[in-house]
Amino acid sequence: MEAPPSGEITVLIEAARAGRKDALDRLLDAVYPSFRTLASHLLRNERDDHTMQSTDLVHEAVIRLFLQSEVEMKNRLHMMALAGRQMRRILVEHARARLAQRRGGGVPTDQLVENQDVSAQELESLLVLDDLLAQLRQMDARAAEVVELRFFSGLSREEISDKLGVTVRTVQRDWDAARAWLLDALDSSKSE
């Protein structure tokens, strides 16, 4: 099935917000392939044996975006940005739960999950990245949003420019500065 153009997605968002179930069904059908691509992209950055699959990540994001929250999506770009942010939160929550499980989580050691081949360091690196993004947001909210939109939502510089109302050159400057800061902060956290 071919996805409707961006303008039609905006119309479907508005109709779904007005309570038309058929519009929500059509919207979900239309955006599912894009969400799946986004989830695959995010999971590609995870370890090979990650316990969450693309389909799981998409379904959880859909539930949170469309069924549990009162988020008002404005258009396709806004929806993709929200989806990327939601998927990142899901992955961070998943990593925190796995890390807690590895550390015992209040469960007797002999009852811990058998699949212990995932290193705590891999799980902690996702949490460190999440913490660093929160720090970056305190210093430069727009640069942090550029990172989220580009890395977690898979938007192009041009799409980010449209969403944020700044030039593509500004987006690139924010990306370069944020990336340099994050790499430096990651190096500093590894040496501690």
C-alpha positions as CSV (number, residue, x, y, z in Angstrom):
1,M,0.0,0.0,0.0
2,E,1.4,3.4,-1.0
3,A,1.6,6.0,1.7
4,P,-0.5,9.1,1.2
5,P,1.3,12.4,0.6
6,S,2.4,14.5,3.6
7,G,-0.6,16.9,3.2
8,E,-3.0,14.0,3.4
9,I,-1.3,12.8,6.6
10,T,-2.0,16.2,8.1
11,V,-5.6,15.9,7.1
12,L,-5.8,12.4,8.6
13,I,-4.2,13.7,11.9
14,E,-6.9,16.4,12.1
15,A,-9.7,14.0,11.4
16,A,-8.4,11.5,13.9
17,R,-8.1,14.3,16.5
18,A,-11.8,15.0,15.8
19,G,-12.6,11.5,16.8
20,R,-13.0,9.8,13.4
21,K,-11.9,6.2,14.0
22,D,-11.6,5.5,10.2
23,A,-9.1,8.4,10.0
24,L,-7.1,7.0,12.8
25,D,-7.0,3.6,11.2
26,R,-5.9,5.1,7.8
27,L,-3.3,7.3,9.6
28,L,-1.8,4.3,11.3
29,D,-1.8,2.3,8.1
30,A,-0.1,5.3,6.3
31,V,2.6,5.9,8.9
32,Y,3.4,2.4,10.0
33,P,6.1,1.9,7.3
34,S,7.8,5.1,8.3
35,F,7.6,4.2,12.0
36,R,9.0,0.7,11.2
37,T,11.9,2.3,9.3
38,L,12.6,4.6,12.2
39,A,12.5,1.8,14.7
40,S,14.9,-0.3,12.5
41,H,17.2,2.7,12.3
42,L,17.2,3.2,16.1
43,L,17.7,-0.5,16.8
44,R,20.6,-0.7,14.3
45,N,22.5,1.4,16.8
46,E,21.8,-1.1,19.6
47,R,23.6,-4.4,20.2
48,D,22.8,-7.3,17.9
49,D,21.0,-9.4,20.5
50,H,18.7,-6.6,21.7
51,T,15.6,-8.1,23.2
52,M,13.3,-5.6,21.6
53,Q,12.4,-6.0,18.0
54,S,11.3,-3.2,15.5
55,T,7.7,-4.3,15.6
56,D,7.7,-4.2,19.4
57,L,9.1,-0.7,19.4
58,V,6.7,0.5,16.8
59,H,3.7,-1.0,18.6
60,E,4.7,0.5,21.9
61,A,5.3,3.9,20.3
62,V,1.9,3.8,18.6
63,I,0.1,3.0,21.8
64,R,1.8,5.9,23.6
65,L,1.3,8.4,20.8
66,F,-2.2,7.6,19.6
67,L,-3.9,5.7,22.4
68,Q,-2.6,6.8,25.7
69,S,-1.6,10.5,25.3
70,E,-3.4,13.7,24.5
71,V,-0.5,14.8,22.2
72,E,-1.6,17.2,19.5
73,M,0.3,16.4,16.3
74,K,0.4,19.2,13.8
75,N,1.7,17.5,10.7
76,R,3.9,14.6,9.5
77,L,7.2,16.2,10.6
78,H,5.8,16.8,14.1
79,M,4.4,13.3,14.3
80,M,7.8,11.8,13.2
81,A,9.6,13.9,15.7
82,L,7.3,12.8,18.5
83,A,7.6,9.1,17.3
84,G,11.4,9.3,17.5
85,R,11.3,10.9,20.9
86,Q,8.8,8.3,22.2
87,M,10.9,5.4,20.7
88,R,14.0,6.8,22.4
89,R,12.1,6.9,25.7
90,I,11.0,3.3,25.3
91,L,14.6,2.2,24.6
92,V,15.9,4.1,27.6
93,E,13.2,2.6,29.8
94,H,14.0,-0.8,28.4
95,A,17.7,-0.3,29.1
96,R,17.0,0.8,32.7
97,A,14.9,-2.2,33.3
98,R,17.5,-4.6,31.9
99,L,20.3,-2.9,33.9
100,A,18.2,-3.1,37.1
101,Q,17.5,-6.8,36.3
102,R,21.3,-7.4,35.8
103,R,22.0,-5.8,39.1
104,G,19.4,-7.9,40.9
105,G,16.5,-5.5,41.0
106,G,15.5,-7.0,44.4
107,V,15.3,-10.5,43.0
108,P,17.4,-13.2,44.5
109,T,20.5,-13.9,42.4
110,D,19.5,-17.4,41.5
111,Q,16.2,-16.1,39.9
112,L,17.9,-13.6,37.6
113,V,17.3,-13.7,33.9
114,E,19.5,-16.4,32.3
115,N,20.5,-14.2,29.3
116,Q,23.3,-12.3,31.0
117,D,25.5,-11.9,27.9
118,V,24.4,-8.3,27.5
119,S,27.0,-6.2,29.2
120,A,26.1,-3.6,31.8
121,Q,28.4,-1.2,29.9
122,E,26.2,-1.4,26.8
123,L,23.1,-0.7,28.8
124,E,24.7,2.1,30.7
125,S,26.0,3.7,27.5
126,L,22.4,4.3,26.4
127,L,21.5,5.8,29.8
128,V,24.7,8.0,29.7
129,L,23.6,9.3,26.3
130,D,20.1,10.0,27.6
131,D,21.6,11.9,30.6
132,L,24.0,13.8,28.3
133,L,21.1,14.9,26.0
134,A,19.3,16.2,29.1
135,Q,22.4,18.2,30.0
136,L,22.7,19.5,26.5
137,R,19.0,20.5,26.6
138,Q,19.8,22.6,29.7
139,M,22.6,24.4,27.8
140,D,21.2,24.6,24.3
141,A,17.7,23.3,23.9
142,R,17.6,23.8,20.1
143,A,20.9,21.9,19.6
144,A,19.5,19.0,21.7
145,E,16.3,19.0,19.7
146,V,18.4,18.9,16.5
147,V,20.2,15.8,17.8
148,E,16.9,14.1,18.7
149,L,15.3,15.0,15.4
150,R,18.2,13.9,13.3
151,F,19.4,10.9,15.3
152,F,16.3,9.5,16.9
153,S,13.6,10.7,14.5
154,G,15.6,10.3,11.3
155,L,14.7,13.7,9.9
156,S,16.9,15.4,7.3
157,R,18.5,18.7,7.9
158,E,15.9,20.3,5.6
159,E,13.0,18.7,7.5
160,I,14.5,19.8,10.8
161,S,14.9,23.3,9.4
162,D,11.2,23.4,8.5
163,K,10.2,22.0,11.8
164,L,12.3,24.4,13.9
165,G,11.8,27.5,11.6
166,V,15.6,28.0,11.2
167,T,17.9,27.8,8.2
168,V,19.5,24.5,7.1
169,R,22.9,26.2,7.9
170,T,21.8,26.8,11.5
171,V,20.7,23.2,11.8
172,Q,24.1,22.1,10.6
173,R,25.9,24.4,13.0
174,D,23.7,23.1,15.9
175,W,24.4,19.5,14.8
176,D,28.2,20.1,14.6
177,A,28.3,21.8,18.0
178,A,26.1,19.3,19.7
179,R,27.9,16.4,18.2
180,A,31.3,17.8,19.3
181,W,30.0,18.4,22.8
182,L,28.5,15.0,23.1
183,L,31.6,13.2,21.9
184,D,33.7,15.2,24.4
185,A,31.3,14.5,27.2
186,L,31.2,10.8,26.3
187,D,35.0,10.7,26.4
188,S,35.0,12.5,29.7
189,S,32.4,10.0,31.2
190,K,34.5,7.0,30.0
191,S,37.6,8.3,31.7
192,E,35.9,8.8,35.1
